[in-house]
């Protein structure tokens, strides 16, 4: 039993190393004093982090991506939550088809989705870049919210909601004062996924963006092609650390909520 456990632990350890190794290489390379990316680094310096944070080359793309991710989450989270609640709690005709429809962006290649949205927006005359990207990100993010919230509503004790209704609370009041607080861990998980997926989206932005609006993934992608400097590793390391911190904060709040 112990040998089997040790073998499984060893295999899991190798899987973790395989997944995390590229991230560690990027972080370690960001401290290289040379102007070009190299691993292992030839020295140690924080100059590239200072350059990234002070010169502002990545500042505007970062704020563009962050504002887009926050706006996407503000729309996708309530919409996806209502969709998930209707699918999980009610029986109606074409329920399975509706569920498949809202989850379809997960299986449709992003490349095809980007081409389709570009043609649609061109025909509709939607010219504002932020609006085009926001609507596209909402389409991409909603399936993550729907899947997460369906799981959250499924694991919920319905008797608590029934007790609230028996005691005189209206269905709407029960939903906001009882159901949503009980589903808070799923809401936090959905919000985290929405932020991360929207912030990191690249392919859709390549199709729908325009002059004067650049997201951080697009800026990084451009630098990978034409300017492979160590500052690229520095900004990538900041994104990695920021994502980890947001994830840890989300886990912390979910644990507090469960207690």
One Martini backbone bead per residue (centre of mass of N, CA, C, O) as a GRO file, in nm:
protein
  259
    1UNK     BB    1   0.059   0.061  -0.022
    2UNK     BB    2   0.304   0.251   0.009
    3UNK     BB    3   0.424   0.201  -0.273
    4UNK     BB    4   0.177   0.302  -0.427
    5UNK     BB    5   0.174   0.584  -0.303
    6UNK     BB    6   0.460   0.663  -0.392
    7UNK     BB    7   0.415   0.636  -0.695
    8UNK     BB    8   0.185   0.841  -0.722
    9UNK     BB    9   0.342   1.078  -0.602
   10UNK     BB   10   0.568   1.077  -0.816
   11UNK     BB   11   0.390   1.124  -1.063
   12UNK     BB   12   0.265   1.391  -0.966
   13UNK     BB   13   0.532   1.539  -0.943
   14UNK     BB   14   0.606   1.524  -1.247
   15UNK     BB   15   0.357   1.676  -1.348
   16UNK     BB   16   0.411   1.941  -1.199
   17UNK     BB   17   0.685   1.995  -1.327
   18UNK     BB   18   0.587   2.001  -1.622
   19UNK     BB   19   0.393   2.248  -1.575
   20UNK     BB   20   0.599   2.453  -1.409
   21UNK     BB   21   0.867   2.485  -1.564
   22UNK     BB   22   0.806   2.720  -1.766
   23UNK     BB   23   0.750   2.929  -1.543
   24UNK     BB   24   1.029   2.913  -1.405
   25UNK     BB   25   1.195   2.997  -1.651
   26UNK     BB   26   1.075   3.279  -1.681
   27UNK     BB   27   1.142   3.388  -1.399
   28UNK     BB   28   1.450   3.340  -1.406
   29UNK     BB   29   1.504   3.501  -1.677
   30UNK     BB   30   1.416   3.793  -1.564
   31UNK     BB   31   1.718   3.824  -1.408
   32UNK     BB   32   1.866   3.888  -1.657
   33UNK     BB   33   2.103   4.130  -1.767
   34UNK     BB   34   2.044   4.077  -2.039
   35UNK     BB   35   1.865   4.170  -2.343
   36UNK     BB   36   1.831   3.862  -2.369
   37UNK     BB   37   1.705   3.558  -2.376
   38UNK     BB   38   1.822   3.332  -2.112
   39UNK     BB   39   1.910   2.981  -2.029
   40UNK     BB   40   2.070   3.047  -1.796
   41UNK     BB   41   2.153   3.302  -1.622
   42UNK     BB   42   2.437   3.544  -1.593
   43UNK     BB   43   2.264   3.672  -1.353
   44UNK     BB   44   2.145   3.953  -1.136
   45UNK     BB   45   1.831   4.145  -1.178
   46UNK     BB   46   1.579   4.429  -1.154
   47UNK     BB   47   1.573   4.612  -1.414
   48UNK     BB   48   1.328   4.496  -1.579
   49UNK     BB   49   1.112   4.569  -1.371
   50UNK     BB   50   1.167   4.870  -1.367
   51UNK     BB   51   1.113   4.917  -1.666
   52UNK     BB   52   0.821   4.811  -1.682
   53UNK     BB   53   0.707   5.009  -1.443
   54UNK     BB   54   0.826   5.299  -1.563
   55UNK     BB   55   0.793   5.333  -1.889
   56UNK     BB   56   0.491   5.221  -2.001
   57UNK     BB   57   0.467   4.999  -2.229
   58UNK     BB   58   0.248   4.811  -2.047
   59UNK     BB   59   0.028   4.986  -1.914
   60UNK     BB   60  -0.206   5.025  -2.117
   61UNK     BB   61  -0.255   4.726  -2.186
   62UNK     BB   62  -0.322   4.648  -1.896
   63UNK     BB   63  -0.573   4.834  -1.857
   64UNK     BB   64  -0.729   4.719  -2.089
   65UNK     BB   65  -0.746   4.426  -1.984
   66UNK     BB   66  -0.869   4.488  -1.706
   67UNK     BB   67  -1.126   4.640  -1.795
   68UNK     BB   68  -1.229   4.407  -1.970
   69UNK     BB   69  -1.244   4.190  -1.745
   70UNK     BB   70  -1.437   4.343  -1.554
   71UNK     BB   71  -1.670   4.384  -1.755
   72UNK     BB   72  -1.712   4.087  -1.821
   73UNK     BB   73  -1.776   3.993  -1.530
   74UNK     BB   74  -2.021   4.190  -1.481
   75UNK     BB   75  -2.190   4.033  -1.704
   76UNK     BB   76  -2.139   3.715  -1.691
   77UNK     BB   77  -2.214   3.646  -1.400
   78UNK     BB   78  -2.525   3.708  -1.390
   79UNK     BB   79  -2.605   3.563  -1.651
   80UNK     BB   80  -2.484   3.280  -1.585
   81UNK     BB   81  -2.641   3.240  -1.321
   82UNK     BB   82  -2.929   3.243  -1.440
   83UNK     BB   83  -2.888   3.013  -1.636
   84UNK     BB   84  -2.805   2.796  -1.429
   85UNK     BB   85  -3.061   2.809  -1.256
   86UNK     BB   86  -3.264   2.730  -1.477
   87UNK     BB   87  -3.130   2.456  -1.553
   88UNK     BB   88  -3.123   2.325  -1.256
   89UNK     BB   89  -3.439   2.396  -1.144
   90UNK     BB   90  -3.578   2.352  -1.428
   91UNK     BB   91  -3.844   2.229  -1.635
   92UNK     BB   92  -3.804   2.216  -1.995
   93UNK     BB   93  -3.805   2.267  -2.308
   94UNK     BB   94  -3.494   2.223  -2.438
   95UNK     BB   95  -3.279   2.206  -2.208
   96UNK     BB   96  -3.035   2.054  -2.332
   97UNK     BB   97  -3.001   2.244  -2.574
   98UNK     BB   98  -2.947   2.501  -2.409
   99UNK     BB   99  -2.698   2.399  -2.262
  100UNK     BB  100  -2.531   2.342  -2.520
  101UNK     BB  101  -2.535   2.631  -2.627
  102UNK     BB  102  -2.383   2.770  -2.378
  103UNK     BB  103  -2.129   2.553  -2.415
  104UNK     BB  104  -2.016   2.578  -2.714
  105UNK     BB  105  -1.759   2.773  -2.686
  106UNK     BB  106  -1.575   2.535  -2.572
  107UNK     BB  107  -1.572   2.368  -2.870
  108UNK     BB  108  -1.515   2.609  -3.029
  109UNK     BB  109  -1.294   2.744  -3.210
  110UNK     BB  110  -1.151   3.049  -3.168
  111UNK     BB  111  -1.091   3.110  -3.462
  112UNK     BB  112  -1.383   3.080  -3.569
  113UNK     BB  113  -1.509   3.283  -3.374
  114UNK     BB  114  -1.348   3.530  -3.471
  115UNK     BB  115  -1.445   3.528  -3.764
  116UNK     BB  116  -1.749   3.544  -3.707
  117UNK     BB  117  -1.744   3.812  -3.543
  118UNK     BB  118  -1.621   3.989  -3.761
  119UNK     BB  119  -1.851   3.958  -3.964
  120UNK     BB  120  -2.082   4.050  -3.781
  121UNK     BB  121  -1.974   4.334  -3.704
  122UNK     BB  122  -1.952   4.437  -3.994
  123UNK     BB  123  -2.260   4.412  -4.062
  124UNK     BB  124  -2.353   4.587  -3.797
  125UNK     BB  125  -2.140   4.828  -3.735
  126UNK     BB  126  -1.920   4.755  -3.514
  127UNK     BB  127  -1.649   4.981  -3.420
  128UNK     BB  128  -1.599   4.950  -3.127
  129UNK     BB  129  -1.352   4.786  -2.977
  130UNK     BB  130  -1.446   4.740  -2.687
  131UNK     BB  131  -1.725   4.627  -2.760
  132UNK     BB  132  -1.631   4.388  -2.928
  133UNK     BB  133  -1.463   4.252  -2.704
  134UNK     BB  134  -1.676   4.233  -2.483
  135UNK     BB  135  -1.881   4.053  -2.630
  136UNK     BB  136  -1.681   3.824  -2.689
  137UNK     BB  137  -1.600   3.763  -2.391
  138UNK     BB  138  -1.880   3.690  -2.293
  139UNK     BB  139  -1.912   3.442  -2.474
  140UNK     BB  140  -1.661   3.290  -2.355
  141UNK     BB  141  -1.730   3.306  -2.034
  142UNK     BB  142  -2.015   3.194  -1.972
  143UNK     BB  143  -1.958   2.883  -1.970
  144UNK     BB  144  -1.792   2.892  -1.705
  145UNK     BB  145  -2.019   2.997  -1.528
  146UNK     BB  146  -2.231   2.781  -1.582
  147UNK     BB  147  -2.074   2.532  -1.486
  148UNK     BB  148  -2.007   2.632  -1.200
  149UNK     BB  149  -2.303   2.700  -1.105
  150UNK     BB  150  -2.429   2.425  -1.145
  151UNK     BB  151  -2.251   2.289  -0.933
  152UNK     BB  152  -2.339   2.475  -0.698
  153UNK     BB  153  -2.650   2.415  -0.710
  154UNK     BB  154  -2.635   2.102  -0.686
  155UNK     BB  155  -2.480   2.115  -0.387
  156UNK     BB  156  -2.741   2.222  -0.270
  157UNK     BB  157  -2.969   2.280  -0.013
  158UNK     BB  158  -3.310   2.299  -0.074
  159UNK     BB  159  -3.441   2.318   0.213
  160UNK     BB  160  -3.366   2.613   0.271
  161UNK     BB  161  -3.540   2.741   0.054
  162UNK     BB  162  -3.809   2.612   0.142
  163UNK     BB  163  -3.812   2.743   0.421
  164UNK     BB  164  -3.825   3.038   0.324
  165UNK     BB  165  -4.095   3.009   0.172
  166UNK     BB  166  -4.267   2.906   0.413
  167UNK     BB  167  -4.193   3.182   0.582
  168UNK     BB  168  -4.261   3.410   0.323
  169UNK     BB  169  -4.069   3.415   0.098
  170UNK     BB  170  -3.988   3.507  -0.193
  171UNK     BB  171  -3.828   3.394  -0.466
  172UNK     BB  172  -3.646   3.644  -0.497
  173UNK     BB  173  -3.559   3.668  -0.201
  174UNK     BB  174  -3.440   3.383  -0.182
  175UNK     BB  175  -3.223   3.414  -0.397
  176UNK     BB  176  -3.065   3.665  -0.262
  177UNK     BB  177  -3.066   3.561   0.060
  178UNK     BB  178  -2.995   3.238   0.006
  179UNK     BB  179  -2.873   3.123  -0.256
  180UNK     BB  180  -2.626   3.308  -0.310
  181UNK     BB  181  -2.479   3.266  -0.038
  182UNK     BB  182  -2.450   2.954  -0.085
  183UNK     BB  183  -2.299   3.022  -0.380
  184UNK     BB  184  -2.027   3.177  -0.324
  185UNK     BB  185  -1.800   2.986  -0.417
  186UNK     BB  186  -1.897   2.976  -0.714
  187UNK     BB  187  -1.882   3.282  -0.762
  188UNK     BB  188  -1.578   3.313  -0.712
  189UNK     BB  189  -1.488   3.110  -0.928
  190UNK     BB  190  -1.623   3.255  -1.167
  191UNK     BB  191  -1.476   3.525  -1.138
  192UNK     BB  192  -1.191   3.415  -1.174
  193UNK     BB  193  -1.230   3.289  -1.455
  194UNK     BB  194  -1.320   3.545  -1.599
  195UNK     BB  195  -1.067   3.713  -1.556
  196UNK     BB  196  -0.856   3.520  -1.678
  197UNK     BB  197  -0.978   3.464  -1.958
  198UNK     BB  198  -1.002   3.761  -2.048
  199UNK     BB  199  -0.707   3.859  -1.996
  200UNK     BB  200  -0.573   3.611  -2.187
  201UNK     BB  201  -0.695   3.690  -2.446
  202UNK     BB  202  -0.595   3.672  -2.806
  203UNK     BB  203  -0.738   3.579  -3.071
  204UNK     BB  204  -0.978   3.771  -3.067
  205UNK     BB  205  -0.806   4.033  -3.064
  206UNK     BB  206  -0.673   3.993  -3.346
  207UNK     BB  207  -0.955   4.039  -3.496
  208UNK     BB  208  -1.105   4.299  -3.322
  209UNK     BB  209  -0.900   4.496  -3.321
  210UNK     BB  210  -0.749   4.829  -3.321
  211UNK     BB  211  -0.650   5.127  -3.340
  212UNK     BB  212  -0.538   5.222  -3.007
  213UNK     BB  213  -0.584   4.906  -2.919
  214UNK     BB  214  -0.412   4.723  -2.655
  215UNK     BB  215  -0.332   4.430  -2.528
  216UNK     BB  216  -0.127   4.243  -2.340
  217UNK     BB  217  -0.118   3.983  -2.512
  218UNK     BB  218  -0.051   4.137  -2.775
  219UNK     BB  219   0.215   4.264  -2.682
  220UNK     BB  220   0.358   3.998  -2.619
  221UNK     BB  221   0.326   3.871  -2.897
  222UNK     BB  222   0.487   4.091  -3.046
  223UNK     BB  223   0.756   4.054  -2.885
  224UNK     BB  224   0.808   3.759  -2.962
  225UNK     BB  225   0.852   3.833  -3.269
  226UNK     BB  226   1.033   4.136  -3.244
  227UNK     BB  227   1.109   4.151  -2.899
  228UNK     BB  228   1.326   3.938  -2.735
  229UNK     BB  229   1.328   4.034  -2.427
  230UNK     BB  230   1.356   4.045  -2.080
  231UNK     BB  231   1.095   4.212  -2.033
  232UNK     BB  232   0.905   3.982  -2.110
  233UNK     BB  233   0.967   3.808  -1.858
  234UNK     BB  234   0.881   4.017  -1.649
  235UNK     BB  235   0.580   4.054  -1.728
  236UNK     BB  236   0.514   3.751  -1.711
  237UNK     BB  237   0.582   3.720  -1.409
  238UNK     BB  238   0.369   3.919  -1.305
  239UNK     BB  239   0.129   3.758  -1.410
  240UNK     BB  240   0.181   3.496  -1.258
  241UNK     BB  241   0.176   3.615  -0.972
  242UNK     BB  242  -0.103   3.752  -0.991
  243UNK     BB  243  -0.266   3.493  -1.046
  244UNK     BB  244  -0.187   3.345  -0.787
  245UNK     BB  245  -0.296   3.555  -0.588
  246UNK     BB  246  -0.588   3.551  -0.680
  247UNK     BB  247  -0.630   3.249  -0.626
  248UNK     BB  248  -0.565   3.258  -0.320
  249UNK     BB  249  -0.786   3.458  -0.246
  250UNK     BB  250  -1.022   3.287  -0.345
  251UNK     BB  251  -0.968   3.043  -0.163
  252UNK     BB  252  -0.986   3.193   0.105
  253UNK     BB  253  -1.285   3.290   0.072
  254UNK     BB  254  -1.407   3.008   0.031
  255UNK     BB  255  -1.329   2.895   0.310
  256UNK     BB  256  -1.478   3.106   0.477
  257UNK     BB  257  -1.758   3.048   0.358
  258UNK     BB  258  -1.778   2.749   0.446
  259UNK     BB  259  -1.742   2.820   0.760
   0.00000   0.00000   0.00000
